[in-house]
């Protein structure tokens, strides 16, 4: 749940809930000081419908400057959201202007940001004379609350590094914006932690843009113990103010010492376990440099800290696997300069494994794309057939040169297994989704994140772009398929025809229908549109499918439209490939595998051939006219998970549990 600090009614600074006086202005927090400390904030009742859209489910936090509610967005598939309400009943006219400006500033800052570790802002509005901010509801607890329940109120080195690297990722994103964004209030109370270990930065109330040439900040804002010295009016806060706060936070996670109880004083870290390990010594030195009073002695950027934490994490993994002899001490450990760049780790000698997948290159194999460290789950060709994208259990998406098999780009925006991906028909973007419940849209050239859609509360198994590149359809474990605007996530249609998890979907070539398959053993053909005066208009409410195909007796793993839109092909755990009429559902061709289930299917651009692949580790090319096998590809050493025919019809790509994507020429 979201917990809020207590905000000072006089200056708005965030204070600890048990504080009696504001650290910033010294005014009493819980007693009268010339103004009434009562507030009408937080009085929205359960089930109240705010703005005819948000049904209030309950209050989850409150402070002097506002309240936070958990609510349901009834116009967006009952999506859970958090709503911040700004208090103004005890503010003077000038204070109200300042508070409103701060509230709007938070909304404007977040509205332009898209990152997996940031909540997304959906709307800002005024209702009944009060300002509201609607954002992602994060199911979890603050890192501060989580620490309170840990032995000694501290975390292990491994858990601290995991959290620290995530914080580095989001701070790096903020600091690299133009102009850079300085968070200025990094602390455990402003970090949300989910059950899966994912973190979010919350409360951007005092975040600001860095302004070149400005001598100092206009106000001394921040949290005692975490705020850098320069945040108290001595100079303008830069990225190194956030580095100080990150250092203070990491110190607290490892030591259990609350920095607010002794500001600017950090005891030397004494990490338990194996203090003689060089990696632990480096970690201690790094953190102490981050909290140096002299900002020029701190590391120059979060990127440097991120690289060092990654290097330390790798060293610890190696040393835990191959520990130093008892009593061995590190030598030559020196201070880490602000511009430090970690050395490249030498490659470890791997012992041979008898069960290591052996790739048997076929005569028609044109390239083998190797780089994923776990099974490949999905592949997609670029519209121009020059590149290929693949997703994996290793939480990454890679882009490959289709001619050489060389890795061009690696996207690491997901924090759990990536299960689905699709290249936009206009060739500019890629959408990827997975166990983290998000669909992330990113630039296919640079890998920069553009938008994160969080309409599903559970893992997303499948997605597809509309042929005009304007919309995305996505489905997964929540049994619901959502159609939404690719540019901003505005939901357009929610289809709830399946009774179990959705595993596959595909748009028809004309963009008017969608076919979807699920664990309920059906393929359903339906339309998110309705005819209106010769045009097609998006429906706002679910309707029945045009028809349901019930030819399978097991989970439907994949479905594909023929390029001319006349037929559909589907494969299932029931070991069958079935080709059927897309308008009537009449069966045209059935292949029954005698050995194993089928996982993937794809059509050739000329409508002549269909690919199928499954647990027998083979890809079969079927001639639809003769209904016989035209070719069998046996290059993989693991189950076939995904298939794609290049847009020019010259090559086929196949992904497998053997960690590879293989590009080959169908004979």
C-alpha positions in Angstrom: 0.0 0.0 0.0 1.1 3.6 -0.6 2.1 5.3 2.6 2.5 9.1 2.8 4.9 11.2 5.0 3.4 14.0 7.0 3.5 17.3 5.1 4.1 20.6 6.8 1.1 22.9 6.5 3.4 25.9 6.6 6.0 25.1 3.9 4.9 21.7 2.5 8.1 19.8 3.4 7.8 16.1 3.8 8.4 15.0 7.4 8.5 11.6 9.2 5.0 10.7 10.6 6.2 10.9 14.2 7.9 14.3 13.9 6.6 17.1 16.1 8.2 20.0 14.3 9.0 20.6 10.6 12.7 20.1 9.9 12.6 22.8 7.2 10.7 25.7 8.8 10.5 24.7 12.4 6.8 25.1 12.7 4.7 22.6 14.8 3.3 19.8 12.8 0.5 18.5 15.1 -0.3 21.6 17.1 -1.8 24.9 16.2 0.6 27.6 15.1 -1.7 30.4 14.1 -3.5 28.2 11.6 -5.9 25.4 12.0 -4.2 22.1 11.3 -7.5 20.4 10.6 -8.2 19.6 7.0 -11.1 18.4 5.0 -8.8 16.3 2.8 -9.4 12.6 2.9 -13.1 12.6 3.3 -14.1 10.9 0.0 -16.3 8.0 1.0 -16.0 4.4 -0.2 -17.9 3.8 -3.5 -18.1 7.5 -4.3 -17.9 8.0 -8.0 -15.4 10.8 -8.7 -15.7 12.6 -12.0 -18.2 10.0 -13.1 -15.3 7.7 -13.7 -13.3 6.8 -10.6 -14.9 4.6 -7.9 -13.2 5.2 -4.6 -12.3 2.0 -2.9 -10.6 3.5 0.2 -8.0 5.8 1.6 -4.4 4.6 1.7 -2.5 7.6 2.9 -2.9 11.1 4.3 -0.7 14.1 5.2 -1.0 17.8 5.8 -0.9 18.6 2.1 -3.2 15.8 0.8 -4.6 12.3 0.8 -4.2 9.3 -1.4 -7.0 6.9 -2.4 -7.2 3.6 -4.1 -9.8 3.7 -6.8 -11.2 1.8 -9.8 -11.3 3.3 -13.3 -14.7 2.1 -14.6 -14.0 3.5 -18.1 -10.8 1.5 -18.4 -11.7 -2.1 -17.6 -11.9 -1.4 -13.9 -8.2 -0.8 -13.7 -6.9 0.0 -10.3 -5.5 3.5 -9.9 -4.1 5.7 -7.1 -5.6 9.2 -6.8 -3.8 12.0 -4.9 -6.0 14.8 -3.5 -4.5 18.2 -2.7 -5.5 19.8 0.6 -6.2 23.5 0.6 -8.6 24.2 3.5 -5.9 25.7 5.8 -3.7 27.5 3.3 -3.4 31.2 2.8 -4.0 32.6 -0.7 -0.2 32.7 -1.4 0.3 29.2 0.0 -2.5 27.9 -2.1 -0.9 29.3 -5.2 2.4 27.7 -4.3 0.8 24.4 -3.4 -1.2 24.2 -6.6 1.9 25.0 -8.6 3.8 22.2 -6.9 0.9 19.8 -7.5 0.8 20.7 -11.2 4.5 20.5 -11.5 4.5 16.9 -10.3 1.8 16.0 -12.8 3.6 17.7 -15.7 7.0 16.1 -14.8 5.5 12.6 -14.6 3.2 13.0 -17.7 6.3 13.3 -19.9 8.1 10.3 -18.4 7.9 6.7 -19.4 10.0 4.2 -17.5 9.4 0.8 -15.8 10.4 2.2 -12.4 8.1 5.2 -12.5 4.3 5.3 -12.0 2.4 6.6 -15.0 0.2 9.7 -14.7 -3.2 9.3 -16.4 -5.1 12.5 -15.6 -5.1 15.7 -13.6 -8.4 17.5 -12.9 -10.3 19.7 -10.5 -13.5 18.5 -8.9 -15.6 20.3 -6.3 -12.9 22.9 -5.9 -10.1 20.4 -5.2 -7.2 19.2 -7.4 -6.7 15.5 -8.1 -3.9 13.5 -9.7 -4.6 10.0 -11.1 -1.7 7.6 -11.5 -0.7 3.9 -11.4 -1.8 2.0 -8.3 1.2 0.1 -7.1 0.5 -3.1 -5.2 3.2 -3.3 -2.5 4.7 -1.3 0.3 7.3 1.4 0.8 10.8 0.4 1.2 10.7 2.1 4.6 7.8 -0.1 5.8 9.6 -3.2 4.4 12.8 -2.3 6.3 10.9 -2.1 9.6 10.0 -5.7 9.3 13.6 -7.0 8.6 16.0 -8.2 11.3 18.1 -5.2 12.4 16.1 -3.1 9.9 18.6 -3.9 7.2 18.9 -6.0 4.0 21.4 -8.4 2.6 24.1 -7.2 0.3 22.5 -9.1 -2.6 19.0 -7.6 -2.0 20.6 -4.1 -1.6 22.4 -4.4 -4.9 19.3 -5.5 -6.6 17.4 -2.5 -5.4 20.3 -0.2 -5.9 20.6 -1.1 -9.6 16.9 -0.5 -10.2 17.2 2.9 -8.6 20.3 3.6 -10.7 18.3 2.7 -13.8 15.5 5.2 -13.1 17.8 8.0 -11.9 20.0 7.5 -15.0 16.8 8.0 -17.1 15.8 11.1 -15.2 19.3 12.7 -15.3 19.7 12.1 -19.0 16.5 14.0 -19.8 16.9 17.4 -21.5 16.9 19.3 -19.2 17.9 16.8 -16.5 15.4 16.1 -13.8 16.7 16.0 -10.2 14.5 14.0 -8.0 15.7 15.7 -4.8 13.8 13.5 -2.3 15.1 10.0 -2.7 14.6 7.9 0.5 13.0 4.6 1.5 9.6 6.3 2.1 9.5 7.4 -1.5 10.4 4.0 -3.0 7.7 1.4 -3.5 8.6 -2.3 -3.4 6.3 -4.9 -5.0 6.1 -8.5 -4.0 8.2 -9.5 -7.0 11.0 -7.1 -5.9 10.3 -4.4 -8.4 10.7 -0.8 -7.3 9.0 2.5 -8.2 10.0 6.0 -7.4 7.0 7.9 -6.0 6.2 11.4 -4.9 7.7 13.9 -7.4 6.4 16.9 -5.4 9.7 18.6 -5.1 11.5 17.2 -8.2 12.8 19.9 -10.5 14.6 20.6 -13.8 18.2 21.5 -13.6 18.6 25.1 -14.8 22.1 26.0 -16.1 23.5 29.2 -14.7 21.2 29.3 -11.6 23.2 30.0 -8.5 21.1 28.1 -6.0 17.7 26.6 -5.4 14.8 28.9 -4.7 13.8 26.8 -1.6 15.5 24.4 0.7 13.4 21.3 0.3 14.2 17.6 0.9 14.3 15.1 3.8 16.6 15.4 6.7 19.4 12.8 6.5 18.9 12.1 2.8 19.1 15.6 1.4 22.6 16.7 0.3 24.1 19.8 1.9 23.6 21.8 -1.2 19.9 21.4 -0.9 19.9 23.8 2.0 20.3 26.8 -0.1 24.1 26.9 -0.5 24.0 26.0 -4.2 21.8 24.7 -7.0 21.1 21.0 -6.7 22.6 18.9 -9.5 22.5 15.2 -10.3 25.1 14.7 -7.5 22.4 15.6 -4.9 20.5 12.5 -6.0 23.8 10.5 -5.8 24.1 11.7 -2.1 20.6 10.5 -1.3 21.2 7.2 -3.1 24.3 6.7 -1.0 22.4 7.5 2.2 19.7 5.1 1.2 22.2 2.3 0.4 24.0 2.9 3.7 20.8 2.6 5.6 19.8 -0.6 3.7 23.1 -2.2 4.7 23.7 -0.8 8.1 20.1 -0.4 9.6 21.1 3.1 10.7 18.4 5.8 10.0 20.3 8.8 8.5 17.6 11.2 9.7 18.7 10.6 13.2 22.2 11.8 12.6 22.3 14.0 9.4 25.6 14.2 7.5 27.2 11.6 9.7 27.6 8.1 8.4 29.5 5.4 10.3 31.9 3.2 8.4 30.1 0.2 7.0 30.8 -3.2 8.5 29.3 -5.7 6.1 28.7 -9.2 7.6 29.6 -12.4 5.9 33.0 -12.2 4.3 34.4 -8.7 4.9 37.7 -9.7 3.4 36.1 -9.9 -0.1 37.4 -7.2 -2.4 33.9 -6.6 -3.8 32.6 -5.8 -0.3 35.5 -3.4 0.3 34.7 -1.7 -3.0 31.0 -1.4 -2.1 31.8 0.2 1.2 34.2 2.7 -0.4 31.7 3.5 -3.1 28.9 4.3 -0.7 31.1 6.5 1.5 32.2 8.5 -1.5 28.6 9.0 -2.5 27.8 10.6 0.8 30.8 12.9 0.8 29.9 16.5 1.9 31.9 17.8 -1.0 29.8 17.2 -4.1 33.0 17.3 -6.3 34.3 14.2 -4.5 31.2 12.1 -5.2 31.0 10.0 -8.3 30.3 12.1 -11.3 27.2 10.3 -12.5 24.7 7.6 -11.7 25.9 5.7 -14.8 29.3 5.3 -13.1 27.7 4.0 -9.9 25.5 1.6 -11.9 28.5 0.2 -13.7 30.4 -0.2 -10.4 27.4 -1.9 -8.7 27.1 -4.3 -11.6 30.8 -5.1 -11.4 30.5 -5.6 -7.6 27.5 -7.9 -8.1 29.5 -10.0 -10.7 32.5 -10.2 -8.4 30.4 -11.4 -5.5 28.8 -14.0 -7.7 32.2 -15.3 -8.8 33.7 -15.2 -5.3 30.8 -17.0 -3.8 31.2 -19.7 -6.4 35.0 -19.7 -6.0 35.8 -18.2 -2.5 39.2 -17.0 -1.5 41.2 -19.2 0.8 40.5 -18.6 4.5 42.5 -15.6 5.7 43.3 -14.2 2.2 43.0 -10.5 2.2 42.7 -8.2 -0.8 45.7 -6.1 -1.8 46.0 -2.8 -3.6 42.4 -1.7 -2.9 42.4 2.0 -3.8 39.8 4.8 -3.6 37.2 4.9 -6.4 37.6 8.2 -8.2 34.5 10.1 -9.4 35.3 9.3 -13.0 35.9 5.6 -12.3 35.1 3.1 -15.1 35.1 -0.5 -14.0 37.5 -2.8 -15.8 36.2 -5.5 -18.1 35.8 -8.8 -16.2 37.8 -11.7 -17.7 35.8 -14.5 -19.1 35.4 -17.4 -16.8 36.5 -20.8 -17.9 33.4 -23.0 -18.2 33.4 -26.6 -17.5 32.0 -28.8 -20.2 28.4 -30.0 -19.9 27.2 -33.1 -21.5 23.7 -31.7 -21.9 24.7 -28.4 -23.5 22.6 -27.9 -26.6 24.5 -28.8 -29.8 23.5 -26.7 -32.8 23.6 -28.8 -36.0 23.8 -26.3 -38.8 21.8 -27.4 -41.8 22.8 -26.9 -45.5 20.0 -24.3 -45.8 20.9 -22.5 -42.6 21.9 -18.9 -43.4 22.6 -17.5 -39.8 22.4 -18.6 -36.2 21.6 -15.8 -33.7 23.3 -16.7 -30.4 23.2 -14.5 -27.4 20.1 -15.2 -25.3 20.9 -17.0 -22.0 17.5 -18.7 -21.8 14.7 -19.9 -24.2 13.5 -17.8 -27.0 9.8 -17.1 -26.6 8.9 -14.9 -29.6 10.4 -13.6 -32.9 9.3 -10.9 -35.3 10.8 -9.7 -38.7 11.2 -6.0 -39.4 8.8 -5.0 -42.2 11.7 -4.6 -44.6 13.2 -8.0 -43.7 16.6 -6.6 -42.9 16.4 -7.3 -39.2 14.9 -9.7 -36.8 13.8 -9.2 -33.1 13.6 -12.0 -30.5 12.3 -12.1 -26.9 13.5 -14.5 -24.2 13.0 -15.7 -20.7 16.3 -13.9 -19.9 14.2 -10.7 -19.7 15.7 -9.1 -22.8 14.7 -8.4 -26.4 17.4 -8.5 -29.0 17.6 -7.2 -32.6 19.7 -9.1 -35.1 21.1 -8.5 -38.5 19.1 -11.0 -40.6 22.1 -11.5 -43.0 24.9 -12.1 -40.5 23.1 -13.0 -37.3 25.0 -10.4 -35.5 23.3 -8.7 -32.4 22.6 -5.1 -33.2 20.7 -3.9 -30.1 19.5 -5.2 -26.8 16.5 -3.9 -24.9 16.4 -4.4 -21.1 13.3 -2.6 -20.0 11.5 -5.6 -18.6 12.1 -7.0 -15.1 10.7 -10.4 -15.7 10.5 -13.0 -18.6 9.5 -11.5 -22.0 6.8 -13.6 -23.6 5.7 -11.7 -26.7 6.8 -9.0 -29.1 5.7 -7.4 -32.4 7.3 -5.0 -34.8 5.1 -2.1 -35.9 4.0 -2.3 -39.5 5.5 1.2 -40.1 8.9 -0.4 -39.0 9.6 2.3 -36.3 8.7 0.7 -33.1 8.6 -2.6 -31.2 6.1 -3.6 -28.6 7.2 -6.3 -26.0 5.3 -7.9 -23.1 5.7 -10.5 -20.5 5.5 -11.7 -16.9 5.9 -8.2 -15.5 2.4 -7.4 -16.7 3.5 -4.5 -18.9 3.5 -3.9 -22.6 6.5 -1.6 -23.5 6.6 0.3 -26.7 10.1 1.4 -27.7 12.1 2.8 -30.6 13.4 0.0 -32.8 16.5 2.0 -33.8 17.7 3.3 -30.5 16.0 1.1 -27.9 14.7 4.1 -26.1 11.4 3.5 -24.2 8.5 5.4 -25.6 5.5 4.2 -23.6 4.5 1.6 -21.0 1.0 0.2 -20.9 -0.1 -1.3 -17.6 -3.8 -2.2 -18.3 -3.3 -5.9 -17.4 -2.8 -6.9 -13.8 -1.3 -10.3 -14.7 1.3 -11.6 -17.1 0.8 -10.7 -20.8 1.2 -13.7 -23.1 0.5 -12.2 -26.5 0.2 -8.9 -28.5 -0.2 -7.7 -32.0 -0.2 -4.3 -33.9 -3.1 -3.3 -36.1 -2.0 -3.1 -39.8 -2.2 0.7 -39.7 0.3 0.8 -36.7 -2.2 2.9 -34.6 -3.4 0.3 -32.2 -2.2 -2.7 -30.2 -4.2 -5.7 -29.0 -2.9 -7.6 -26.0 -4.0 -10.5 -23.9 -2.9 -12.8 -21.1 -3.6 -14.5 -17.8 -6.4 -12.1 -17.0 -8.5 -13.7 -19.8 -9.2 -10.3 -21.3 -8.0 -8.9 -24.6 -7.6 -5.1 -24.6 -7.3 -2.9 -27.7 -5.6 0.4 -27.1 -4.0 3.4 -28.8 -0.3 2.6 -29.3 0.7 6.3 -28.8 -0.9 6.9 -25.4 -2.5 3.8 -24.0 -6.1 5.0 -24.3 -8.2 1.9 -24.1 -10.7 1.4 -27.0 -12.2 -2.0 -26.5 -12.1 -4.8 -24.0 -13.0 -8.3 -25.2 -14.0 -10.9 -22.6 -15.2 -13.8 -24.7 -12.6 -16.4 -23.4 -13.0 -18.3 -20.2 -9.4 -19.0 -19.6 -5.9 -17.5 -20.2 -5.3 -16.0 -23.6 -2.2 -17.3 -25.3 -2.3 -16.0 -28.9 -4.0 -13.3 -31.0 -3.6 -11.9 -34.5 -5.2 -9.0 -36.5 -6.7 -9.8 -39.9 -4.8 -8.3 -42.8 -7.5 -5.8 -43.4 -7.4 -4.7 -39.7 -11.2 -5.4 -39.2 -11.1 -8.6 -37.2 -9.0 -10.3 -34.5 -8.5 -14.0 -34.0 -7.6 -15.2 -30.5 -6.8 -18.5 -28.9 -6.8 -19.6 -25.3 -6.5 -22.3 -22.7 -10.2 -22.8 -23.1 -9.4 -24.8 -26.3 -11.1 -22.3 -28.6 -10.1 -19.8 -31.3 -12.5 -16.9 -31.4 -12.9 -14.5 -34.4 -14.3 -11.1 -33.4 -14.2 -7.5 -34.3 -13.4 -4.4 -32.1 -15.3 -2.4 -34.7 -18.9 -1.9 -35.8 -20.1 -0.7 -39.1 -21.4 2.9 -39.2 -22.4 4.7 -42.4 -19.8 2.8 -44.5 -17.0 3.4 -41.9 -15.8 1.3 -39.1 -16.1 2.7 -35.6 -14.5 1.4 -32.4 -16.9 -0.3 -30.0 -16.7 0.8 -26.4 -18.3 -2.3 -24.8 -17.6 -6.0 -25.2 -19.8 -8.0 -27.7 -20.0 -11.6 -28.8 -17.4 -13.0 -31.2 -18.4 -13.4 -34.8 -17.9 -17.2 -34.3 -16.0 -19.6 -32.2 -13.8 -22.4 -33.6 -13.9 -25.5 -31.5 -11.7 -27.9 -33.5 -9.0 -28.2 -30.9 -9.0 -30.4 -27.8 -6.1 -28.7 -26.0 -4.7 -25.2 -25.3 -4.4 -23.1 -28.5 -0.7 -22.0 -28.6 -0.7 -19.9 -31.8 -2.9 -18.6 -34.6 -2.1 -16.9 -37.9 -4.1 -15.3 -40.7 -3.2 -16.1 -44.3 -2.0 -12.9 -46.0 -5.2 -12.8 -48.1 -7.4 -13.1 -45.0 -9.3 -16.1 -46.3 -7.9 -18.7 -43.9 -6.7 -19.2 -40.4 -4.1 -21.6 -39.2 -3.9 -22.7 -35.5 -1.7 -25.1 -33.5 -2.4 -26.6 -30.1 -1.1 -28.9 -27.3 -3.5 -31.5 -28.8 -0.7 -32.1 -31.4 -2.6 -30.7 -34.4 -2.1 -28.1 -37.0 -5.5 -27.0 -38.4 -6.2 -24.7 -41.3 -9.8 -23.4 -41.7 -12.0 -20.9 -43.3 -11.8 -17.5 -41.5 -15.5 -16.7 -42.2 -17.2 -19.9 -41.5 -14.8 -22.0 -39.5 -15.0 -24.9 -42.0 -12.0 -27.1 -41.7 -9.7 -27.2 -44.8 -6.6 -29.2 -43.6 -5.6 -31.0 -40.4 -2.1 -32.4 -39.6 -1.9 -34.6 -36.5 1.6 -34.9 -35.0 2.1 -38.4 -33.6 4.8 -37.4 -31.1 4.3 -34.0 -29.5 2.3 -30.8 -29.1 2.7 -27.9 -31.5 3.7 -24.4 -30.4 4.1 -22.1 -33.4 2.6 -21.4 -36.8 3.2 -18.9 -39.7 2.1 -18.3 -43.3 4.3 -17.6 -46.3 3.6 -14.2 -47.9 2.2 -15.9 -51.0 -0.5 -17.9 -49.1 1.0 -21.2 -50.4 2.8 -22.6 -47.4 2.3 -22.9 -43.6 5.0 -23.5 -41.1 4.5 -25.5 -37.9 6.8 -26.3 -35.1 6.7 -27.9 -31.6 8.2 -30.1 -29.0 9.6 -32.6 -31.6 12.3 -29.9 -32.3 11.5 -29.7 -36.0 9.9 -27.1 -38.3 7.7 -28.5 -41.1 6.8 -26.6 -44.2 3.3 -27.6 -45.5 2.1 -27.0 -49.0 -1.5 -26.0 -48.6 -2.4 -26.9 -52.2 -1.0 -30.5 -52.1 -1.5 -30.8 -48.3 1.9 -32.5 -48.0 5.2 -31.6 -46.3 7.4 -29.6 -48.6 10.4 -29.4 -46.2 11.5 -30.3 -42.7 14.1 -28.2 -40.9 16.1 -30.0 -38.1 18.6 -27.4 -37.0 17.4 -26.9 -33.5 18.3 -29.0 -30.4 15.3 -27.8 -28.3 11.6 -27.4 -28.6 10.4 -24.9 -31.3 8.7 -22.0 -29.6 8.2 -19.4 -32.4 8.2 -19.0 -36.2 8.2 -16.2 -38.6 8.4 -15.9 -42.4 10.3 -13.0 -43.8 8.1 -10.3 -45.5 9.9 -10.9 -48.8 9.2 -14.7 -48.6 12.9 -15.7 -48.9 13.7 -16.8 -45.4 12.2 -18.3 -42.3 13.2 -17.6 -38.7 12.7 -20.1 -35.9 13.2 -19.6 -32.2 13.8 -22.4 -29.7 14.3 -23.6 -26.1 18.0 -24.1 -27.2 18.5 -20.3 -26.8 19.0 -19.6 -30.5 17.2 -18.0 -33.4 18.0 -19.7 -36.7 17.5 -18.1 -40.0 17.1 -20.5 -42.9 16.0 -20.8 -46.5 12.8 -23.0 -47.0 13.4 -25.5 -49.8 
